[in-house]
Amino acid sequence: MKLLTLHWKGATAAARVEGSRAVVLERFADVGEVLRAGTPSAVRALEGPVVDLDAVDFAPVILAPSKIVCVGLNYRAHILEMKRDLPEYPVLFAKFADTLAAAGEEIALPGESPEIDWEGELVVVVGSTVRRASEEQAADAIAGYTIANDVSMRDWQFRTREWLQGKMWERSTPLGPVLATPDEIPSDARMTTTVDGVQKQVGDIHDLVHGPVDLMRYVSTITTLRPGDVILTGTPGGVGHAREPREYLASGSVVEVTIDGIGTLRNRFASEEP
């Protein structure tokens, strides 16, 4: 099953994908509310207004997670291109809900940073409350997966040893377009990122140094994970900052991140208006 959040009648609502249409679940403001109310399967039979997917005005699939945990350096190819050693433990940092944007939304390129980069990522969405989860509990707590573009202001990111200031810019991280339950993800699923139609990244989403279950276990050791929380699992090789010569996003750039079983997260970038 696939779920999404859309703008609806001056507010937002969750919806269930049925083929080329979306069934609007008006009692839920977003997919996060669906998860907090119980398992996603509980809404499988709910009826509501129907909208063509092509006409959906997407909102971030989760509007306000209590936690956005991000993992750096988690694909072997990306670690090597950034000239780093494989990490023994997950490299973690956080984002805030204000960083989230929607599929299809135009993303502003702030004038303060000329070095803005793309990072396509698989995102784990938490479906139940867990703390110090066992492997089985961690697997059971995964509601599904979505896609993010961890847009990174590289000059700000590397001003200090801590990355946060390059990762927390407002409305810089599109999340969506849908949440896909685990059964939707093929065993050979791959992720590709294109910029203006040119492939920049490709990776096997199962070839992570620290996989989804391990990340759920590790993060839940530190803090309680709750329904609607999200974990960005890292990006494969092919980011612009590691290229020779380096490449960055420009006004008019279009980035598409596609993961088999989920779909495509597409966003256009434009210079931020003063």
matplotlib code that plots the C-alpha trace (Angstrom):
import matplotlib.pyplot as plt

x = [0.0, 1.0, -0.1, 0.5, -0.3, -1.9, -3.1, -6.9, -9.7, -7.4, -5.7, -4.0, -5.2, -3.8, -4.7, -4.4, -3.1, -5.3, -3.7, -3.7, -5.9, -5.7, -8.6, -8.6, -8.8, -10.2, -10.2, -6.3, -4.3, -1.3, 0.3, 1.8, -1.7, -2.6, 0.5, -0.3, -3.9, -2.7, -1.2, -1.5, -3.6, -6.4, -7.1, -7.0, -10.8, -11.7, -13.6, -13.4, -13.2, -11.1, -8.4, -6.3, -2.7, -1.6, -3.7, -2.5, -0.9, 1.5, 2.5, 5.5, 4.4, 4.9, 4.2, 5.9, 7.9, 8.9, 12.4, 14.2, 17.4, 19.9, 22.8, 25.9, 28.4, 26.3, 26.9, 30.3, 30.8, 29.9, 32.3, 35.1, 34.4, 34.5, 37.8, 36.7, 37.0, 34.0, 32.3, 32.1, 29.0, 26.3, 27.2, 24.1, 22.8, 19.3, 17.0, 14.0, 10.4, 10.9, 13.4, 10.8, 9.3, 7.0, 7.3, 6.8, 7.5, 10.0, 13.0, 14.7, 18.4, 19.5, 21.9, 24.1, 25.4, 26.8, 27.6, 24.3, 24.3, 21.9, 21.7, 19.0, 18.1, 15.9, 13.9, 12.7, 9.3, 8.6, 5.2, 5.1, 6.8, 10.1, 12.9, 16.0, 14.4, 15.4, 16.0, 12.5, 10.9, 12.9, 11.7, 8.1, 8.3, 9.1, 5.8, 7.4, 9.7, 9.8, 12.3, 14.2, 16.6, 19.0, 19.9, 23.2, 24.9, 28.4, 30.3, 28.3, 28.4, 32.2, 32.8, 33.1, 33.5, 29.7, 27.6, 24.3, 24.5, 24.8, 21.8, 19.1, 18.1, 14.4, 12.3, 15.4, 14.6, 11.8, 10.1, 7.8, 6.0, 4.5, 5.0, 5.3, 4.8, 7.7, 6.0, 6.1, 9.9, 11.5, 14.5, 16.6, 15.4, 17.7, 17.9, 18.8, 19.2, 19.2, 19.9, 18.4, 17.9, 21.5, 22.1, 24.3, 23.7, 22.8, 22.8, 21.4, 19.3, 20.1, 23.8, 24.0, 26.8, 24.0, 20.6, 17.1, 16.7, 20.2, 19.5, 16.1, 17.9, 20.8, 18.7, 16.1, 18.9, 19.5, 15.9, 12.3, 11.2, 7.5, 5.0, 5.8, 9.5, 11.8, 15.4, 17.2, 19.6, 22.4, 23.2, 25.2, 28.1, 27.7, 27.1, 28.2, 30.7, 32.8, 33.0, 36.0, 35.3, 32.7, 29.1, 26.3, 22.6, 21.7, 18.4, 16.3, 17.9, 15.5, 16.4, 14.6, 15.2, 13.6, 13.5, 11.9, 8.7, 8.2, 8.3, 10.0, 10.6, 10.9, 11.7, 12.8, 15.2, 15.1, 17.1, 15.4, 13.7, 15.0]
y = [0.0, 3.6, 6.6, 10.3, 13.8, 16.4, 19.9, 19.7, 22.3, 24.9, 22.4, 19.0, 15.4, 11.9, 9.8, 6.2, 5.4, 3.3, 2.8, 6.2, 7.8, 8.9, 8.3, 11.2, 10.2, 13.5, 12.6, 12.5, 15.6, 13.7, 10.2, 10.9, 11.0, 7.7, 6.1, 7.5, 6.1, 2.6, 0.5, 1.7, -1.4, 0.1, 2.6, 0.2, 0.0, 3.6, 5.5, 9.2, 11.7, 10.5, 12.6, 11.8, 11.4, 13.7, 16.4, 15.9, 19.0, 17.1, 18.2, 16.6, 13.0, 13.6, 17.2, 17.5, 14.4, 14.7, 13.5, 13.7, 11.6, 11.6, 9.2, 10.4, 8.2, 5.0, 3.9, 2.4, 4.2, 7.6, 7.1, 6.3, 9.3, 11.5, 10.0, 8.7, 5.4, 3.1, 4.1, 1.6, 3.3, 5.3, 9.0, 10.8, 14.4, 15.8, 18.1, 20.1, 20.0, 23.4, 21.9, 19.7, 20.4, 18.6, 16.6, 19.0, 22.1, 24.6, 24.7, 28.0, 28.4, 30.8, 33.5, 32.9, 29.6, 29.1, 25.4, 23.7, 19.9, 17.0, 13.8, 11.3, 9.1, 6.2, 7.2, 4.9, 5.9, 4.8, 3.2, 2.4, 3.6, 1.8, 2.3, 0.0, -2.1, -5.7, -6.7, -8.1, -5.0, -2.7, -4.6, -4.6, -0.8, 0.1, 1.4, 1.9, 3.9, 7.2, 9.4, 12.5, 14.9, 15.9, 19.2, 20.3, 23.7, 22.4, 25.6, 25.9, 22.2, 22.2, 25.5, 23.4, 19.7, 19.6, 19.4, 20.7, 24.3, 23.0, 20.6, 22.6, 25.3, 26.1, 24.2, 22.6, 18.9, 17.5, 14.4, 12.1, 11.7, 8.7, 6.3, 2.7, -0.2, -2.7, -5.2, -2.7, -2.6, -5.1, -7.1, -5.6, -2.0, 0.7, 4.4, 6.8, 10.6, 12.7, 16.4, 18.0, 14.5, 13.4, 10.5, 11.5, 8.8, 5.1, 2.6, -0.6, 0.6, -2.7, -2.1, 0.1, -0.1, 0.3, -1.0, 0.2, -2.4, -1.6, 2.1, 1.6, -0.4, 2.1, 5.3, 3.8, 3.0, 6.7, 8.1, 6.9, 6.7, 7.4, 7.0, 9.4, 9.9, 9.5, 8.3, 9.4, 6.5, 8.3, 8.8, 6.8, 8.1, 10.7, 13.9, 17.2, 18.2, 15.1, 15.5, 16.9, 19.6, 20.1, 20.6, 22.4, 23.2, 26.4, 28.2, 26.1, 22.8, 19.9, 17.0, 13.6, 10.9, 7.5, 4.4, 1.2, 0.4, 4.0, 6.3, 9.6, 12.7, 15.6, 19.2, 22.3, 24.8, 28.5, 31.5, 32.7, 36.0, 38.7]
z = [0.0, -0.7, 1.3, 0.6, 2.1, -0.1, 0.1, 0.4, 0.9, 2.4, 4.7, 4.3, 4.3, 4.0, 1.0, -0.2, -3.6, -5.8, -9.2, -10.9, -8.3, -4.7, -2.2, 0.2, 3.9, 5.2, 8.9, 8.9, 8.3, 7.1, 6.9, 10.4, 11.8, 10.1, 11.7, 15.2, 14.9, 14.2, 11.5, 7.9, 7.0, 9.1, 6.3, 3.5, 3.2, 4.1, 1.4, 0.5, -2.4, -5.3, -7.1, -10.1, -9.0, -11.8, -10.2, -6.6, -4.9, -2.6, 0.9, 2.7, 3.3, 7.1, 8.1, 11.4, 12.6, 16.2, 15.1, 11.7, 12.2, 9.3, 8.6, 6.8, 5.1, 4.8, 1.2, 0.6, -2.8, -1.3, 1.7, -0.7, -3.0, 0.1, 1.0, 4.4, 6.3, 6.7, 10.0, 12.8, 14.1, 12.2, 11.6, 12.9, 12.7, 12.9, 11.0, 12.0, 10.7, 9.1, 6.7, 5.0, 1.6, -0.7, -3.9, -6.8, -4.7, -6.0, -3.7, -3.1, -3.6, -0.8, -2.0, 1.0, -0.4, -4.0, -3.3, -3.1, -3.7, -4.2, -2.1, -3.0, 0.0, 1.1, 4.2, 6.9, 8.4, 12.0, 12.6, 16.3, 19.5, 20.3, 22.8, 22.9, 20.2, 19.5, 15.9, 15.7, 17.3, 15.1, 11.9, 13.1, 13.9, 10.3, 8.7, 5.3, 3.2, 1.3, -0.5, 0.5, -1.2, 1.5, -0.2, 1.3, 1.4, 1.2, 2.0, 5.2, 6.0, 6.1, 7.9, 11.1, 12.0, 12.7, 9.6, 10.9, 9.6, 6.0, 6.5, 8.3, 5.8, 5.8, 3.3, 1.7, 2.2, 0.0, 1.4, -0.6, -2.8, -1.0, 1.9, 0.5, 2.9, 3.1, 0.9, -2.0, -2.1, -4.5, -3.2, -6.0, -5.6, -6.7, -6.3, -9.1, -8.9, -12.1, -12.5, -15.6, -17.0, -16.5, -14.1, -11.2, -8.6, -8.7, -5.8, -4.4, -1.5, 0.3, 0.1, 3.2, 5.8, 8.5, 7.2, 8.2, 11.0, 12.5, 12.4, 14.1, 16.9, 17.2, 17.3, 19.6, 22.1, 22.3, 22.2, 21.9, 18.3, 17.7, 14.8, 12.0, 12.9, 10.0, 9.4, 6.3, 5.6, 3.6, 0.0, -2.6, -4.6, -7.3, -5.3, -7.0, -4.3, -4.9, -8.7, -10.7, -11.4, -8.6, -9.7, -7.8, -8.4, -10.3, -10.8, -13.1, -12.1, -11.8, -9.5, -9.7, -7.1, -8.0, -5.9, -7.2, -5.4, -4.2, -7.1, -8.1, -6.0, -8.4, -7.5, -9.5, -7.9, -8.2, -6.8, -3.6, -3.9, -1.5]

ax = plt.figure().add_subplot(projection="3d")
ax.plot(x, y, z, "-o")
ax.set_aspect("equal")
plt.show()
